[in-house]
């Protein structure tokens, strides 16, 4: 068997139309699961047949004047591991026990995706599609059955058309690249999407995608006007060809259930020349519980659409304040589509308890605000071209995330109980994103993302660690169960970014 396997992978060298190339670049986001067949064959001969299938079909499906050579990597390829690991954000899935793809296909043109889908289906290999690697559970690059990973990092072209207020974005591009490309063309255009610069658009847009302009413009998926997708038959479909039902489903419902997204056409939105951002820290003894209780209503129901106040609840490592005891701490992250003077007036009228100060407000361009939010974890000053870097840096870690949508205010007594639960964990966070504004105006059935008017905010439960993980899993499961009475019901809704 070893000899046959050796000859199999030697075959790659002699195939003129299958390109085994050493890439060292990092990559993209994640669209995820396209199940191609119920027959799964774990046999070296089938691997050889798969490679032969790629070779044969590449001649038929190659783009006009395009490159017929399909970049494909096997476990015996030198750069296989570096490509596989390059965009994994959750380090839980870098262990030797994590299932690995039999092949990584890194398409450089649309026809390569078509061929990969056709051959995977023919030879009983499941498909995983990755465009950024940010899905919480590793579903874009792991599977319990033999699978092919289609990694879209080479498909990253962005064409911004300011005159028509739109952009055509290939699915392997990152959010940072999209934002930077828009800002290169205009200082008064932007796009409402997530905060992570290395998140890939292929999956992120398909599961809605939201960030600091959520209350003004809704989700990223609300601004998608067209798409190009390869279905399970290897056909390339645009909006007209796929029909309105499928186009509806891939905006918010996760495109990976229906095919491999090649590109999105997005509508650009207006942003002012100057926006204001702020970050306000509050210790527990500064009335943390009162502040959170007030925030829940003010941030989602009272402030104008142009104002976004995100809340992060964590645990302070500064134990000196409370006689050596760990304590809850808050961070309010503010973005206002306007000048600081107007922001100060709004906060004084609607949320004076927060006590925002003029020196905490920073006026900047929209693209600078993108960098401000993207560097939240380390707080290091960076230039705007940092958005083009695909190096995950310290963002990659071992973590577990769950989420809920909160529909009713939680009492101060219950908040205190939640704080005690949080203090049981080493490095926990609650990330609370306010809804309301435009999100309350868009009908639930407009796209396949129904989480609209009834929600006050979305809450994410996060925990990070370096050591053995089981107790951290148990903690977040217990917290999730504890929150059951306070969140959406029948069904219990949550945000599931499996494709980012």
DOBA-950122 format. One record per residue (C-alpha): y, x, z; residue in three letters. Coordinates in steps of 0.2 Angstrom, whole numbers, always signed. Example, Ala and Ser with C-alpha at 12.3 -4.5 7.8 and 13.67 -1.06 7.14 Angstrom:
REM DOBA-950122
+-------+-------+-------+-----+
|    yy |    xx |    zz |   r |
+-------+-------+-------+-----+
|   -22 |   +62 |   +39 | ala |
|    -5 |   +68 |   +36 | ser |
+-------+-------+-------+-----+
//
This chain:
REM DOBA-950122
+-------+-------+-------+-----+
|    yy |    xx |    zz |   r |
+-------+-------+-------+-----+
|    +0 |    +0 |    +0 | unk |
|   +12 |   +14 |    +4 | unk |
|    +9 |   +21 |   -13 | unk |
|   +12 |    +5 |   -22 | unk |
|   +28 |    +2 |   -12 | unk |
|   +34 |   +19 |   -17 | unk |
|   +31 |   +16 |   -35 | unk |
|   +40 |    -1 |   -33 | unk |
|   +56 |    +7 |   -27 | unk |
|   +55 |   +22 |   -39 | unk |
|   +55 |    +8 |   -53 | unk |
|   +73 |    +4 |   -48 | unk |
|   +78 |   +22 |   -54 | unk |
|   +71 |   +18 |   -72 | unk |
|   +78 |    +1 |   -74 | unk |
|   +93 |    +3 |   -86 | unk |
|  +101 |   -14 |   -81 | unk |
|   +98 |   -14 |   -62 | unk |
|  +111 |    -3 |   -53 | unk |
|  +106 |    +5 |   -37 | unk |
|  +123 |   +12 |   -31 | unk |
|  +128 |   +20 |   -15 | unk |
|  +142 |   +11 |    -7 | unk |
|  +151 |   +15 |    +9 | unk |
|  +164 |    +2 |   +10 | unk |
|  +164 |   -12 |   +23 | unk |
|  +165 |   -30 |   +18 | unk |
|  +169 |   -48 |   +19 | unk |
|  +166 |   -66 |   +26 | unk |
|  +151 |   -77 |   +26 | unk |
|  +145 |   -92 |   +16 | unk |
|  +128 |   -94 |   +22 | unk |
|  +112 |  -104 |   +19 | unk |
|  +106 |  -108 |    +2 | unk |
|   +87 |  -113 |    +3 | unk |
|   +79 |  -110 |   -14 | unk |
|   +61 |  -114 |   -12 | unk |
|   +48 |  -119 |    +1 | unk |
|   +36 |  -105 |    -6 | unk |
|   +39 |   -89 |    +3 | unk |
|   +29 |   -74 |    -3 | unk |
|   +28 |   -58 |    +7 | unk |
|   +21 |   -46 |    -5 | unk |
|   +26 |   -30 |   -13 | unk |
|   +21 |   -36 |   -31 | unk |
|   +33 |   -51 |   -28 | unk |
|   +47 |   -38 |   -24 | unk |
|   +44 |   -29 |   -41 | unk |
|   +44 |   -46 |   -50 | unk |
|   +61 |   -50 |   -42 | unk |
|   +68 |   -34 |   -48 | unk |
|   +61 |   -37 |   -65 | unk |
|   +68 |   -54 |   -65 | unk |
|   +86 |   -47 |   -61 | unk |
|   +84 |   -35 |   -76 | unk |
|   +78 |   -48 |   -88 | unk |
|   +91 |   -62 |   -83 | unk |
|  +106 |   -50 |   -82 | unk |
|  +105 |   -48 |  -101 | unk |
|  +106 |   -67 |  -104 | unk |
|  +119 |   -71 |   -91 | unk |
|  +131 |   -56 |   -92 | unk |
|  +149 |   -60 |   -93 | unk |
|  +157 |   -57 |  -110 | unk |
|  +161 |   -39 |  -111 | unk |
|  +156 |   -37 |   -93 | unk |
|  +145 |   -25 |   -84 | unk |
|  +126 |   -30 |   -85 | unk |
|  +122 |   -18 |   -71 | unk |
|  +118 |   -27 |   -55 | unk |
|  +121 |   -17 |   -39 | unk |
|  +105 |   -20 |   -29 | unk |
|  +100 |   -11 |   -13 | unk |
|   +83 |   -10 |    -5 | unk |
|   +78 |    -3 |   +13 | unk |
|   +73 |   +13 |    +4 | unk |
|   +91 |   +15 |    -3 | unk |
|  +102 |   +28 |    +5 | unk |
|  +117 |   +16 |    +7 | unk |
|  +106 |    +0 |   +12 | unk |
|  +110 |    +2 |   +31 | unk |
|  +128 |    +6 |   +29 | unk |
|  +131 |    -9 |   +18 | unk |
|  +121 |   -21 |   +29 | unk |
|  +130 |   -15 |   +45 | unk |
|  +147 |   -13 |   +37 | unk |
|  +154 |   -31 |   +41 | unk |
|  +143 |   -37 |   +55 | unk |
|  +155 |   -42 |   +69 | unk |
|  +143 |   -48 |   +82 | unk |
|  +134 |   -32 |   +87 | unk |
|  +119 |   -42 |   +95 | unk |
|  +113 |   -43 |   +77 | unk |
|  +113 |   -24 |   +74 | unk |
|   +97 |   -21 |   +84 | unk |
|   +81 |   -14 |   +76 | unk |
|   +72 |   -31 |   +80 | unk |
|   +85 |   -41 |   +69 | unk |
|   +77 |   -47 |   +53 | unk |
|   +83 |   -38 |   +38 | unk |
|   +85 |   -43 |   +20 | unk |
|   +72 |   -37 |    +7 | unk |
|   +86 |   -34 |    -5 | unk |
|  +105 |   -33 |    -4 | unk |
|  +114 |   -39 |   -20 | unk |
|  +132 |   -34 |   -22 | unk |
|  +138 |   -43 |   -37 | unk |
|  +153 |   -37 |   -47 | unk |
|  +155 |   -52 |   -58 | unk |
|  +150 |   -70 |   -58 | unk |
|  +135 |   -68 |   -68 | unk |
|  +127 |   -57 |   -55 | unk |
|  +127 |   -71 |   -43 | unk |
|  +119 |   -83 |   -55 | unk |
|  +105 |   -71 |   -59 | unk |
|  +102 |   -67 |   -40 | unk |
|  +101 |   -86 |   -37 | unk |
|   +89 |   -89 |   -51 | unk |
|   +78 |   -75 |   -47 | unk |
|   +78 |   -78 |   -28 | unk |
|   +73 |   -96 |   -32 | unk |
|   +59 |   -91 |   -44 | unk |
|   +51 |   -78 |   -32 | unk |
|   +52 |   -88 |   -16 | unk |
|   +66 |   -78 |    -7 | unk |
|   +78 |   -87 |    +4 | unk |
|   +97 |   -83 |    +0 | unk |
|  +110 |   -78 |   +13 | unk |
|  +128 |   -76 |    +7 | unk |
|  +140 |   -65 |   +16 | unk |
|  +159 |   -63 |   +13 | unk |
|  +165 |   -56 |   +29 | unk |
|  +152 |   -56 |   +43 | unk |
|  +161 |   -66 |   +56 | unk |
|  +149 |   -80 |   +58 | unk |
|  +145 |   -81 |   +77 | unk |
|  +126 |   -82 |   +75 | unk |
|  +123 |   -70 |   +61 | unk |
|  +117 |   -83 |   +49 | unk |
|  +125 |   -75 |   +34 | unk |
|  +114 |   -59 |   +35 | unk |
|   +98 |   -64 |   +45 | unk |
|   +84 |   -75 |   +43 | unk |
|   +66 |   -78 |   +50 | unk |
|   +59 |   -78 |   +32 | unk |
|   +60 |   -66 |   +18 | unk |
|   +77 |   -66 |   +11 | unk |
|   +90 |   -59 |    -1 | unk |
|  +107 |   -55 |    +5 | unk |
|  +121 |   -58 |    -8 | unk |
|  +136 |   -48 |    -1 | unk |
|  +152 |   -53 |   -10 | unk |
|  +163 |   -39 |    -5 | unk |
|  +165 |   -33 |   -23 | unk |
|  +172 |   -50 |   -28 | unk |
|  +189 |   -49 |   -20 | unk |
|  +202 |   -52 |   -33 | unk |
|  +218 |   -62 |   -29 | unk |
|  +230 |   -69 |   -42 | unk |
|  +245 |   -76 |   -34 | unk |
|  +256 |   -88 |   -44 | unk |
|  +273 |   -91 |   -35 | unk |
|  +280 |  -102 |   -50 | unk |
|  +265 |  -114 |   -48 | unk |
|  +264 |  -112 |   -29 | unk |
|  +245 |  -107 |   -29 | unk |
|  +233 |   -93 |   -29 | unk |
|  +216 |   -90 |   -36 | unk |
|  +206 |   -80 |   -23 | unk |
|  +188 |   -73 |   -25 | unk |
|  +176 |   -77 |   -11 | unk |
|  +174 |   -59 |    -6 | unk |
|  +192 |   -57 |    -1 | unk |
|  +198 |   -56 |   +17 | unk |
|  +211 |   -66 |   +25 | unk |
|  +222 |   -50 |   +27 | unk |
|  +221 |   -47 |    +9 | unk |
|  +226 |   -65 |    +5 | unk |
|  +241 |   -65 |   +16 | unk |
|  +247 |   -48 |   +10 | unk |
|  +245 |   -53 |    -8 | unk |
|  +256 |   -68 |    -5 | unk |
|  +269 |   -58 |    +5 | unk |
|  +270 |   -45 |    -9 | unk |
|  +276 |   -59 |   -21 | unk |
|  +287 |   -70 |    -9 | unk |
|  +295 |   -70 |    +8 | unk |
|  +295 |   -89 |    +9 | unk |
|  +277 |   -93 |    +5 | unk |
|  +262 |   -92 |   +16 | unk |
|  +245 |  -100 |   +19 | unk |
|  +238 |  -109 |   +34 | unk |
|  +222 |  -101 |   +39 | unk |
|  +214 |   -90 |   +53 | unk |
|  +221 |   -75 |   +63 | unk |
|  +207 |   -62 |   +60 | unk |
|  +212 |   -51 |   +45 | unk |
|  +194 |   -46 |   +41 | unk |
|  +187 |   -64 |   +40 | unk |
|  +181 |   -68 |   +23 | unk |
|  +187 |   -83 |   +13 | unk |
|  +171 |   -88 |    +6 | unk |
|  +164 |   -96 |   +21 | unk |
|  +181 |   -98 |   +31 | unk |
|  +189 |  -110 |   +19 | unk |
|  +172 |  -119 |   +17 | unk |
|  +172 |  -123 |   +36 | unk |
|  +190 |  -128 |   +36 | unk |
|  +199 |  -113 |   +43 | unk |
|  +214 |  -114 |   +54 | unk |
|  +227 |  -104 |   +63 | unk |
|  +245 |  -104 |   +69 | unk |
|  +251 |  -116 |   +55 | unk |
|  +238 |  -129 |   +59 | unk |
|  +250 |  -142 |   +66 | unk |
|  +262 |  -140 |   +51 | unk |
|  +250 |  -139 |   +36 | unk |
|  +233 |  -143 |   +43 | unk |
|  +218 |  -132 |   +39 | unk |
|  +215 |  -120 |   +24 | unk |
|  +203 |  -132 |   +17 | unk |
|  +216 |  -146 |   +16 | unk |
|  +226 |  -134 |    +4 | unk |
|  +211 |  -131 |    -8 | unk |
|  +214 |  -139 |   -26 | unk |
|  +199 |  -131 |   -35 | unk |
|  +184 |  -120 |   -33 | unk |
|  +170 |  -111 |   -43 | unk |
|  +153 |  -112 |   -37 | unk |
|  +135 |  -107 |   -42 | unk |
|  +123 |  -121 |   -38 | unk |
|  +104 |  -119 |   -35 | unk |
|  +101 |  -119 |   -54 | unk |
|  +112 |  -105 |   -57 | unk |
|  +125 |  -115 |   -65 | unk |
|  +144 |  -111 |   -63 | unk |
|  +154 |  -127 |   -58 | unk |
|  +172 |  -130 |   -56 | unk |
|  +179 |  -145 |   -48 | unk |
|  +178 |  -156 |   -63 | unk |
|  +160 |  -150 |   -67 | unk |
|  +153 |  -152 |   -49 | unk |
|  +162 |  -169 |   -46 | unk |
|  +172 |  -176 |   -32 | unk |
|  +158 |  -179 |   -20 | unk |
|  +153 |  -160 |   -20 | unk |
|  +170 |  -154 |   -20 | unk |
|  +174 |  -165 |    -5 | unk |
|  +158 |  -158 |    +4 | unk |
|  +162 |  -140 |    +2 | unk |
|  +179 |  -142 |   +10 | unk |
|  +175 |  -142 |   +28 | unk |
|  +156 |  -145 |   +27 | unk |
|  +151 |  -128 |   +24 | unk |
|  +148 |  -123 |    +6 | unk |
|  +133 |  -113 |    +9 | unk |
|  +122 |  -129 |   +10 | unk |
|  +127 |  -133 |    -8 | unk |
|  +128 |  -116 |   -17 | unk |
|  +137 |   -99 |   -18 | unk |
|  +156 |  -101 |   -19 | unk |
|  +164 |   -88 |   -31 | unk |
|  +182 |   -92 |   -29 | unk |
|  +195 |  -104 |   -22 | unk |
|  +211 |  -111 |   -29 | unk |
|  +223 |  -113 |   -15 | unk |
|  +240 |  -121 |   -13 | unk |
|  +253 |  -110 |    -5 | unk |
|  +265 |  -117 |    +8 | unk |
|  +283 |  -115 |   +12 | unk |
|  +288 |  -103 |   +27 | unk |
|  +305 |   -99 |   +33 | unk |
|  +312 |   -81 |   +30 | unk |
|  +312 |   -79 |   +49 | unk |
|  +299 |   -85 |   +61 | unk |
|  +298 |   -82 |   +80 | unk |
|  +283 |   -77 |   +90 | unk |
|  +281 |   -74 |  +109 | unk |
|  +267 |   -70 |  +121 | unk |
|  +269 |   -75 |  +139 | unk |
|  +257 |   -70 |  +153 | unk |
|  +255 |   -80 |  +169 | unk |
|  +245 |   -75 |  +184 | unk |
|  +235 |   -88 |  +194 | unk |
|  +247 |   -88 |  +208 | unk |
|  +261 |   -93 |  +196 | unk |
|  +255 |  -110 |  +195 | unk |
|  +242 |  -108 |  +182 | unk |
|  +233 |  -124 |  +185 | unk |
|  +249 |  -134 |  +184 | unk |
|  +254 |  -125 |  +168 | unk |
|  +238 |  -128 |  +159 | unk |
|  +238 |  -147 |  +164 | unk |
|  +256 |  -148 |  +157 | unk |
|  +251 |  -138 |  +141 | unk |
|  +237 |  -150 |  +136 | unk |
|  +249 |  -164 |  +132 | unk |
|  +265 |  -155 |  +127 | unk |
|  +257 |  -143 |  +115 | unk |
|  +247 |  -156 |  +105 | unk |
|  +258 |  -172 |  +107 | unk |
|  +276 |  -168 |  +111 | unk |
|  +282 |  -152 |  +102 | unk |
|  +287 |  -153 |   +84 | unk |
|  +274 |  -148 |   +70 | unk |
|  +283 |  -131 |   +68 | unk |
|  +278 |  -125 |   +85 | unk |
|  +261 |  -119 |   +89 | unk |
|  +257 |  -114 |  +107 | unk |
|  +239 |  -107 |  +109 | unk |
|  +232 |  -104 |  +127 | unk |
|  +220 |   -90 |  +132 | unk |
|  +212 |   -92 |  +149 | unk |
|  +204 |   -75 |  +156 | unk |
|  +201 |   -66 |  +171 | unk |
|  +213 |   -53 |  +178 | unk |
|  +206 |   -35 |  +182 | unk |
|  +222 |   -32 |  +193 | unk |
|  +214 |   -36 |  +209 | unk |
|  +228 |   -29 |  +220 | unk |
|  +238 |   -45 |  +220 | unk |
|  +225 |   -55 |  +228 | unk |
|  +217 |   -43 |  +241 | unk |
|  +204 |   -37 |  +229 | unk |
|  +199 |   -53 |  +222 | unk |
|  +197 |   -57 |  +203 | unk |
|  +208 |   -71 |  +198 | unk |
|  +212 |   -82 |  +183 | unk |
|  +226 |   -77 |  +171 | unk |
|  +234 |   -86 |  +157 | unk |
|  +241 |   -80 |  +140 | unk |
|  +252 |   -92 |  +130 | unk |
|  +253 |   -86 |  +111 | unk |
|  +268 |   -95 |  +103 | unk |
|  +273 |   -96 |   +85 | unk |
|  +288 |  -106 |   +79 | unk |
|  +293 |  -108 |   +61 | unk |
|  +311 |  -105 |   +65 | unk |
|  +324 |   -95 |   +74 | unk |
|  +322 |   -90 |   +93 | unk |
|  +337 |   -99 |   +98 | unk |
|  +330 |  -116 |   +92 | unk |
|  +313 |  -111 |  +100 | unk |
|  +322 |  -108 |  +117 | unk |
|  +330 |  -125 |  +116 | unk |
|  +314 |  -134 |  +113 | unk |
|  +304 |  -125 |  +127 | unk |
|  +318 |  -128 |  +139 | unk |
|  +318 |  -147 |  +135 | unk |
|  +299 |  -149 |  +133 | unk |
|  +290 |  -136 |  +143 | unk |
|  +303 |  -128 |  +156 | unk |
|  +289 |  -124 |  +168 | unk |
|  +283 |  -110 |  +156 | unk |
|  +299 |  -101 |  +159 | unk |
|  +300 |   -92 |  +142 | unk |
|  +313 |   -79 |  +142 | unk |
|  +324 |   -73 |  +127 | unk |
|  +317 |   -55 |  +128 | unk |
|  +299 |   -62 |  +126 | unk |
|  +304 |   -70 |  +109 | unk |
|  +302 |   -59 |   +93 | unk |
|  +310 |   -64 |   +77 | unk |
|  +301 |   -57 |   +61 | unk |
|  +295 |   -62 |   +44 | unk |
|  +279 |   -73 |   +42 | unk |
|  +269 |   -58 |   +36 | unk |
|  +274 |   -48 |   +51 | unk |
|  +269 |   -63 |   +62 | unk |
|  +252 |   -63 |   +54 | unk |
|  +250 |   -44 |   +60 | unk |
|  +256 |   -49 |   +77 | unk |
|  +242 |   -62 |   +80 | unk |
|  +229 |   -52 |   +71 | unk |
|  +232 |   -37 |   +83 | unk |
|  +231 |   -48 |   +99 | unk |
|  +216 |   -40 |  +107 | unk |
|  +223 |   -22 |  +108 | unk |
|  +242 |   -26 |  +106 | unk |
|  +245 |   -10 |   +95 | unk |
|  +260 |   -10 |   +84 | unk |
|  +254 |    -9 |   +65 | unk |
|  +262 |   -10 |   +48 | unk |
|  +258 |   -25 |   +37 | unk |
|  +247 |   -15 |   +25 | unk |
|  +235 |   -14 |   +40 | unk |
|  +230 |   -31 |   +34 | unk |
|  +221 |   -23 |   +19 | unk |
|  +209 |   -13 |   +30 | unk |
|  +192 |   -19 |   +31 | unk |
|  +187 |    -8 |   +46 | unk |
|  +183 |   -20 |   +60 | unk |
|  +187 |    -7 |   +74 | unk |
|  +186 |   -14 |   +91 | unk |
|  +184 |   -32 |   +85 | unk |
|  +166 |   -29 |   +83 | unk |
|  +157 |   -32 |  +100 | unk |
|  +142 |   -41 |  +108 | unk |
|  +148 |   -59 |  +111 | unk |
|  +143 |   -77 |  +112 | unk |
|  +153 |   -91 |  +108 | unk |
|  +152 |  -110 |  +109 | unk |
|  +166 |  -123 |  +106 | unk |
|  +171 |  -141 |  +109 | unk |
|  +185 |  -154 |  +105 | unk |
|  +194 |  -161 |  +120 | unk |
|  +200 |  -179 |  +118 | unk |
|  +206 |  -183 |  +135 | unk |
|  +216 |  -173 |  +148 | unk |
|  +206 |  -164 |  +161 | unk |
|  +213 |  -167 |  +179 | unk |
|  +220 |  -152 |  +189 | unk |
|  +205 |  -154 |  +201 | unk |
|  +193 |  -152 |  +187 | unk |
|  +202 |  -137 |  +180 | unk |
|  +201 |  -128 |  +197 | unk |
|  +182 |  -131 |  +196 | unk |
|  +182 |  -124 |  +179 | unk |
|  +191 |  -109 |  +185 | unk |
|  +178 |  -106 |  +198 | unk |
|  +164 |  -106 |  +184 | unk |
|  +174 |   -94 |  +174 | unk |
|  +175 |   -82 |  +188 | unk |
|  +156 |   -80 |  +189 | unk |
|  +156 |   -70 |  +172 | unk |
|  +162 |   -52 |  +169 | unk |
|  +173 |   -54 |  +153 | unk |
|  +175 |   -73 |  +149 | unk |
|  +188 |   -82 |  +139 | unk |
|  +193 |   -99 |  +135 | unk |
|  +203 |  -100 |  +119 | unk |
|  +212 |  -117 |  +117 | unk |
|  +220 |  -122 |  +101 | unk |
|  +232 |  -137 |  +101 | unk |
|  +229 |  -150 |   +88 | unk |
|  +242 |  -164 |   +84 | unk |
|  +256 |  -163 |   +71 | unk |
|  +249 |  -164 |   +53 | unk |
|  +231 |  -164 |   +60 | unk |
|  +235 |  -181 |   +67 | unk |
|  +241 |  -187 |   +50 | unk |
|  +227 |  -182 |   +38 | unk |
|  +213 |  -196 |   +38 | unk |
|  +196 |  -191 |   +45 | unk |
|  +188 |  -193 |   +28 | unk |
|  +200 |  -184 |   +17 | unk |
|  +189 |  -169 |   +17 | unk |
|  +172 |  -165 |   +26 | unk |
|  +181 |  -160 |   +42 | unk |
|  +183 |  -176 |   +52 | unk |
|  +191 |  -168 |   +68 | unk |
|  +208 |  -175 |   +67 | unk |
|  +219 |  -187 |   +77 | unk |
|  +209 |  -191 |   +92 | unk |
|  +208 |  -173 |   +97 | unk |
|  +220 |  -165 |  +110 | unk |
|  +214 |  -147 |  +107 | unk |
|  +199 |  -137 |  +102 | unk |
|  +192 |  -126 |  +116 | unk |
|  +181 |  -110 |  +113 | unk |
|  +170 |  -102 |  +126 | unk |
|  +168 |   -84 |  +124 | unk |
|  +160 |   -70 |  +133 | unk |
|  +158 |   -51 |  +129 | unk |
|  +147 |   -38 |  +137 | unk |
|  +139 |   -21 |  +134 | unk |
|  +123 |   -22 |  +145 | unk |
|  +108 |   -34 |  +145 | unk |
|  +113 |   -50 |  +137 | unk |
|  +102 |   -64 |  +144 | unk |
|  +113 |   -68 |  +160 | unk |
|  +128 |   -70 |  +149 | unk |
|  +119 |   -82 |  +137 | unk |
|  +114 |   -92 |  +153 | unk |
|  +132 |   -92 |  +159 | unk |
|  +140 |   -99 |  +143 | unk |
|  +126 |  -112 |  +142 | unk |
|  +129 |  -118 |  +159 | unk |
|  +148 |  -119 |  +156 | unk |
|  +145 |  -129 |  +140 | unk |
|  +134 |  -141 |  +150 | unk |
|  +147 |  -142 |  +164 | unk |
|  +160 |  -147 |  +151 | unk |
|  +150 |  -162 |  +144 | unk |
|  +160 |  -175 |  +154 | unk |
|  +177 |  -169 |  +147 | unk |
|  +174 |  -167 |  +129 | unk |
|  +171 |  -177 |  +113 | unk |
|  +155 |  -189 |  +114 | unk |
|  +144 |  -198 |  +102 | unk |
|  +143 |  -186 |   +94 | unk |
|  +149 |  -171 |  +104 | unk |
|  +159 |  -162 |   +91 | unk |
|  +161 |  -143 |   +89 | unk |
|  +168 |  -130 |   +77 | unk |
|  +153 |  -121 |   +69 | unk |
|  +160 |  -106 |   +58 | unk |
|  +143 |  -101 |   +51 | unk |
|  +150 |   -96 |   +35 | unk |
|  +164 |   -84 |   +40 | unk |
+-------+-------+-------+-----+
//
